[in-house]
Amino acid sequence: MNLFSKIVVAVDGSESSNKVYDVAAQLAKLSNGKLIIVHVVMPPLPVGGLFYTDASSIDKLRIDSEEAGRRLLQNYSEKSINEYKIAVETTLTQGYPPDAIIREADAKGADLIVVGSRGFSGAKQFFIGSVPNSVLHHSRIPVLLVK
């Protein structure tokens, strides 16, 4: 019996995110499940309702963010296959991170979502909200918070 046949882990490439990934990968290996690695690219945030740059700069920022996300996912994918020897799928998506994580987990039929207990802090948390807190409180899928 597979306790967790599909595990979604949200990553951003930070040291904390790497630890969260390792826990999720170990769970996938132990349960002989598939690891679905999700990276969310947030759209540029307006300040005061206006962007203080031109449209081509915003488009370049989006393209650069997506390319960095693809490289990040490729690195995690290679580690999943080579080090953990587990089945892996990667997803690059856009949007507000908690919503995007939950949306991808629902779409993939995940049994578990793994996120770090540290989300945004300070001013970012005031404007954006806590990613792990939002995922925990809005997901219908069980959520594992990794400290």
N, C-alpha and C positions, 0 to 999 in steps of 0.2 A: 504494500500500500504506500502510495506517495502522499505524505502529509501535505507537502507544498509542491505541486507539479509545476506551477508557474509563479515565480517570485519577481516582482518589480522592484528595482532599486534606482533611486534618483541620485545622480552624480553631478558634481560641478568641477571636479578636478582638484579641490582643496585637500589639505591633509586630513581634515575631518571626513570629507567625502570618501577618501581612500579607505579609511577605517570602516565606514558604513558599507562600502562595496565589499570589503573582505568578509564581513559578517554575512552579508547576503550570499556571497559566493560559497562560503562554507555551508550555509543552510541548503543551498541548491545542491551541492555535492552530497551532503548527508541524506537528503531526501530524494536524490536521483531526479531532480527537477530541472527545469529550464530557467535560466536567469535572463530577465528582460531588463536591459540597462537603458534608462531614460535620461536624456539631457534636455533641459528646457532653455530655449533662447527667449529672453524677454524682449518685447518690442521696446524701442527707446521711449523713455518716459517724458512726457511734456512737463515743462515747468510753467506753472501759472496758466496752463491751457495753451501755451505756445512753444514751438520748438525754436531754439536760438541757433539754428543752423539751416542750411538749405537742404532740399530734398535729396540731392545727390550724395551729400555727406551722410544722411540718415540711411540711404540705401547701401552705401559702402560699409557702414557700421553693421548693418544687418548681415550683409554677405560675409564680412570678416568674422562675425560672431558665429554664423552657421558653419563656416569652414573650421574654425577652432573647435566647435562642438563635434564635427565629424572626426577630426583628428583625435579628440578626447575619447570618443566612443570606440574608435578603432583600437586605441591603446588598451582600453578596458576589455574589449572583445578578445584581443590577442592574449591578454593575461588569463581570461576565463578559459580559453581553449588550451593554452600551453601549460599554465601553472595548475589550474583547478580541474582541468579536463572535464568541463561541463558544457552542456548545450547552452548556447547564448543567442540572443537577439538584441539588436540595438535600435533605439528609436530617438530621432532628433525631432523635437516638436517646438512649437512656439506658444506663447501665451503667459498668463499669470501662473507661476509655478505650481501652487497647490491644485488649481483646477486642471492644469495640463497633466500632472502626475496621476490624479484620480481618473481623468478621462482615458489616459493610456492604459491604466490598470484595468479599468472596466472593459475597454475595447479588446484587450488581450486575454480576458478571462482569468486574471491573476487570482491566486489564493492568498497572497500576502504582499504588502507594500513595506519596504524597508527604507526609512529615512533617518537622517541624523537628528539628534535632539537639539542641535544648534541651527537656528535659522538666521534670518536677518536680525540685527540688534540695533539699538539706539535709534537714530533718526530714520534709518531704512525700515525698521519694524513699525515705527509710527505711521509711515506712509504706505508701506507694503503689507505689513502684518507678518506674523510668524508662519513660515512655510510648514514646519512640522506640526504646529498647533492646528493650522487649517486642515491639513491632510488628516490628522487624527480625528478631528471633530466632524469632518464632512464625508469621509470615506465609508462605504458600506462593506468594504473589504478590511479584514484585520490589518492593523498597522503595528510594526515593530519599530520602536524608537531606539536608536543606538546612541549612547552617550559618547 
